[in-house]
Amino acid sequence: MMSPIKMKAIGFTQSLAINEKDSLFEFETNLPDLKENDLLVKVSAASINPADAKIRIRSAKDKTLETPKVLGYDAVGEVIAKGGNVEGFEIGDRVYYAGDVTRMGTNAEYQAVDYRITAHAPKSLSDESAAVMPLATLTGWEALFDRLRIRPKEKKSILIIGGAGGVGSITIQLAKQLTNLTVIATASRPETELWVREMGADHVVNHRNLVESVREHGIKYVDYILNVADTKGHWDAMVELIAPQGMISSIVEFDGGVDLSALQGKSVGFIWEFMFTRSLFNTDDIQKQQDILCQTANLIDAGRIKSILTSTLNGLSVETFKEAHQRIESAASIGKTAIKY
């Protein structure tokens, strides 16, 4: 009987500070099992997201996991096998995806991923430039069109709080390319202000004095707000700035202390965006994520959307991923960092 094929992976069993010895470690494991809807992908590049650090810090608090947890969501790679139900993909195809929070992640040589949340990678981008796109793009796209339900032709305004990060960077581009919205984005340093202007923001405001900064641009209210930085910290400013009958969406959870009823007088809606909802609950419209990634690849290859890659690390190693986690935990990064295997 043949032994199972092994692969290298980077994982953790305890929630430790990233500078501690075993916060991440290398180990050997079997190739993931392939389900009927799965592609088996040889990963060539991945990226780091805030979710990686959050899950590392929370998953094994005050306990030790029996099996190492492998993080990582965004990836680009080559299809080397596929399940019986897979449609639209062949062996050798180059694909990109944001993965599934419940399954083994991209910090490994191979990964199994549902084909319905996977798409052919943009032809015009390198592996590392494409690897930083899926999670941020899906989050921004879903927030704009599925959660806030923005109509492309309406001439309204949106405030994006956290404009220079991964999600903010791509959402600015999507809003400018696919809607008629006036885009206001936050930035507080010269380099982040320059970056969000390059992404296409019409106005750049300072999150440290948000209400005053927006009003200085002659804008009393905004029709939509997307918060990708700090929901609780900016709550009062959002309540003040949102237009009557406006909509607020956020991707950042908080631990209480927010007065939701403060939105009542303006009849304002608040809605969460969580990119993993469709894969987590296997929703009827799960394949919409494939469609979004396909449309994004077309926009990229047409030159309308550009990669949000700002730096690349090299190698599937503990040292590389510790450096990536340190960068994402600094909360001062611009765009996104890729890891090329």
N, C-alpha and C positions, 0 to 999 in steps of 0.2 A: 504494500500500500504506500502510495507516494505521500511524502510530508507536505503539509500546506505551504504555499509560497509565502515568504515573509517580506515585510517592508519596514523601513525606518519611519519613526514618528517622533514628534516632540509633544510631551504632555505633562500633566501634574496630578498629584494625589492629595495635596494639601494647599489650602489658600494661604500663601506666604507673600511677603513683600517681594517685589521682583528682583531685588538685589541679594536675596537669600539664596543659598546654594541650590536647594531643590525646588525653587519656585517653578521651574520648568526643567525637564530632563529628557534625554534621548532614550528610547527603548525600541525593541523589536516586537512586531505583532503580525498577525495574519492579515492578508488582504481582506478588505471588507466583503461581506456576503452581498451578492447581487440579487435584488428583488426584480420582479417582472417589469416594473416601470423604470428601472435604474440604468444609468450609464456608468461604466467603470472608467475613470479618468486618470491618466498619468499626469499629475500636476506639474506644471512648468513654472508657474508664478502665482503668488498669493498676495494678499494685502493685510494690513492691520486695521482694526476698527475699535472704537471705544467699547463695543460689546465684548471683545476678547478680554480686555482688562477687567471689566465688570464681572464677567462670568468666572474668570480665574479667582477673583477676590471673594466671590460669594459662594461658589459651588461646594467648597470643602472647608467651610468655616467651622472650627471646633470639631472636625472629624477628618478621617483619612479615607479616601476612596479606595475600594478594593481593586478597581481597574483604572489605569491612568485615563484621564479625560484629555482628548485631543481638540484643541481650539481651531479657529479659522473658518472663514465663511466665503469671502471673495476668492475666486481662483480662475485661472486659465489653464487649459491642458488639452491633451489628446485622448480621444475615445479609443479604448483598447478592447472593450467588450460591452455587450448590451443585453438587457433582459428581453423576454419574449413579447412584451407589450409595447416596446419602444417604437415610436414612429418618427420619421423625419431626420434620423441620424444614422451615420454609417461609421464603421471602424476607420480610424484615421482622421475623423473630423476634429477641427480645432474649436473648442467650445469655451464659454464663460458663464458664470453663475454666481449666486450669492448663498447657495446652500440652505441647510435646514438646521436650526438650532438644537434639535433633538438627536442629531446623528454625529458620527465621527467627522471631525473637521478637516480643513485643508492643510494643516501643519503635519503632513505626511506625504510619502511618495505617491500614494494612490488614494482615490476617494470614490465612493459610490454616491451618486446624486440622481434624484428624480428627473427624468428628461423633461417633464412638464414645467420645471422651473429653470431650465437650461436653454441656451441659444447658441447659435454659431457666433464666434467671436468676431469683432470688427476686423476686416481685412487690413485696414490701414494702420492699425496700432501694433506695436510690439507687445510681447506677452506681459511685460510689467506695466505698460501703459493701459492695457485692457483689464488687467487684474484688479485695478483700483476702482473700476466703474460699477459693477453690478449692485452691490448692497446700497450704496449712496444713491444711485440712479433709481432703483426700485422704491426706496424710501421717499425720495423727492417727488417722483411721478405719482405714487399712490397718495401722498399728502395733497398734492395739487388737485388731482382729478378724481380720486376715489373718496377721499375724506372731506376736503374743502369743497369739492364738486364745482370747481371753477369751470366756467364756460369759455372756451378759447377766444370768442369774439367780444366778450364784455370788456369795457374799458374802465377797469377799476384798479385798485392798488393792493400790493402785498408787502408786508414787512417781514423780512427773514432775519431772525435773531440767531446769530452765529454764522455769519455769511462766509467766513474764510475757511471753515472746516470742510470735510468731505461732502456731507449732505448739503450744506449751504452752498458750496461751490457749484454743484451740479444743478441744484434747484434754481439758482439764479439763471443758469443757461437754459434750462427747460422752460422757465417762465418767459424768458425773452424770445425764445425760438417758437414756442407753441401757443402763446397767448398774447393778448393785447394789454396785459397788466403793466402798470408802472411799478418797478421793482426797487424797493428800499432795503438795503442790507446793512447790518452792523459790522463795524470793524473799529479797533481802538489803537492800532499802531500804524505807522506809515507803510510798512510792508504789507499788512493785511488790507489796508485801504486800497493800495495799488492793486492787490490781487482781486478783490471783489469788483473793482472797476474793470479789470481785464475780463472777468467772468460776464460782465454786461450790466451790472447794477446801474440804475438811473440815478440813485441818490445813495450816499454812504453816510451813516449816522453812528454816533458813539454810544455803545451800550451802557457806559458808566453814568450817563445822564440822558437816558433814552428819550423821555418825553420832551425835554427841552431841545434835544438835538433834532428830533423829528419836526417839531414845531418851527425850528429855525429855518427849515426848508419850505415853510409856508403850507405845511400839511397838518391839518387839525386832527383828522381821523384817517385810519386805513381800513379798507374793506376786509382784508384777510391778514392774519398773522400766522406764521409758521415758526415755532420755537424749537431750535435744535441745539440749544445751549444750556438753559437753566430755567425751567418752568416756574419754580417757586420764587427764585430771585427776581424775576422780571414780571411777576404776577400783577402787581399794582400798576406798573407801567402799561401792561397789556390791557388791563381793565380801562385805563384812562384813554388809550390810543385807539382801541377798536371802535369802529363805526357802529351806530345803531343798526341792529339786524346783521351784524358782521359775523365772521366765523374765525375761531382760533383752533389751530392744531398743534400738537406737541409730540415729540418723540422721547422726551426726558421725564422719567418718573420722579415723584416727590413723596416725602414721608409726612404728609399732612400739613396743616398750617395755611391752607389756601381757602379763601372764601369764594366758593363757586357761586353763591347767591349774588355776589357783586356784579355778575353778568346779567342778572334778571332784568334790571331797569331798561337795558338796551336790547333785550331779547336776543342776546348773543349766544351762539352755539360753541361748545367746546368738544373736540373730538380727538382721540388718540390715533396715532399712526404707529404701527408695529409691523415692520416688513416681514416678519416670520409668521404672521397670523395665518396666511393661506397654506403654508406647508405644515404648520403646527396642527391645524385642524382639518387638513385635507379638504378644503372648501370646494364647493362645486365649480368655482371659477379659478382654481389653482393655476390653470394653464395661462391665465392672463399675465403671469410673471414672465413666461416665455415670450409672449407677444410684446410686452414692454421692452424686454431686452433685445428682441429682433428690431423693433422700431428704433431703439437707441443706436444699435449697430449701424443701421441705415443712415441715421442722422450724423453719426461720427464719420462714416465713409463718404458722406456728402460734404463734409467740412463744416457742418452747422454746429456740432458739439465737439468740444475738445477734451482730452483726458485731463483729469485733475491730479495726475501724478506730479509730485514735487521732489521725491527722493527715492532711491532704490538701495536696498541692502542685498547682499549676496550670500546664498547658501542655506540649505536646510539644516540649521545647527542651533544648539541651545543659545550660543552667544548672539546669533543674529536675532532670534526671537526675543531674547531679553532686551536687546537694544530697541527693537520695535515696540515692545510694551512700555519701556521707559519713555519713548517719544510720545506715545498716545496718552500716557498718564500725565504728561506735562501740561496738557490742555492748551498748549501754545502753538501747536502745529498748524501749518497752512497746507491746504489740499490733503493729499494722502501719500503714504509710504508703501512701496511694494517690496516684496521679497522674491528675488529670482532664484530658483532652485538649480 
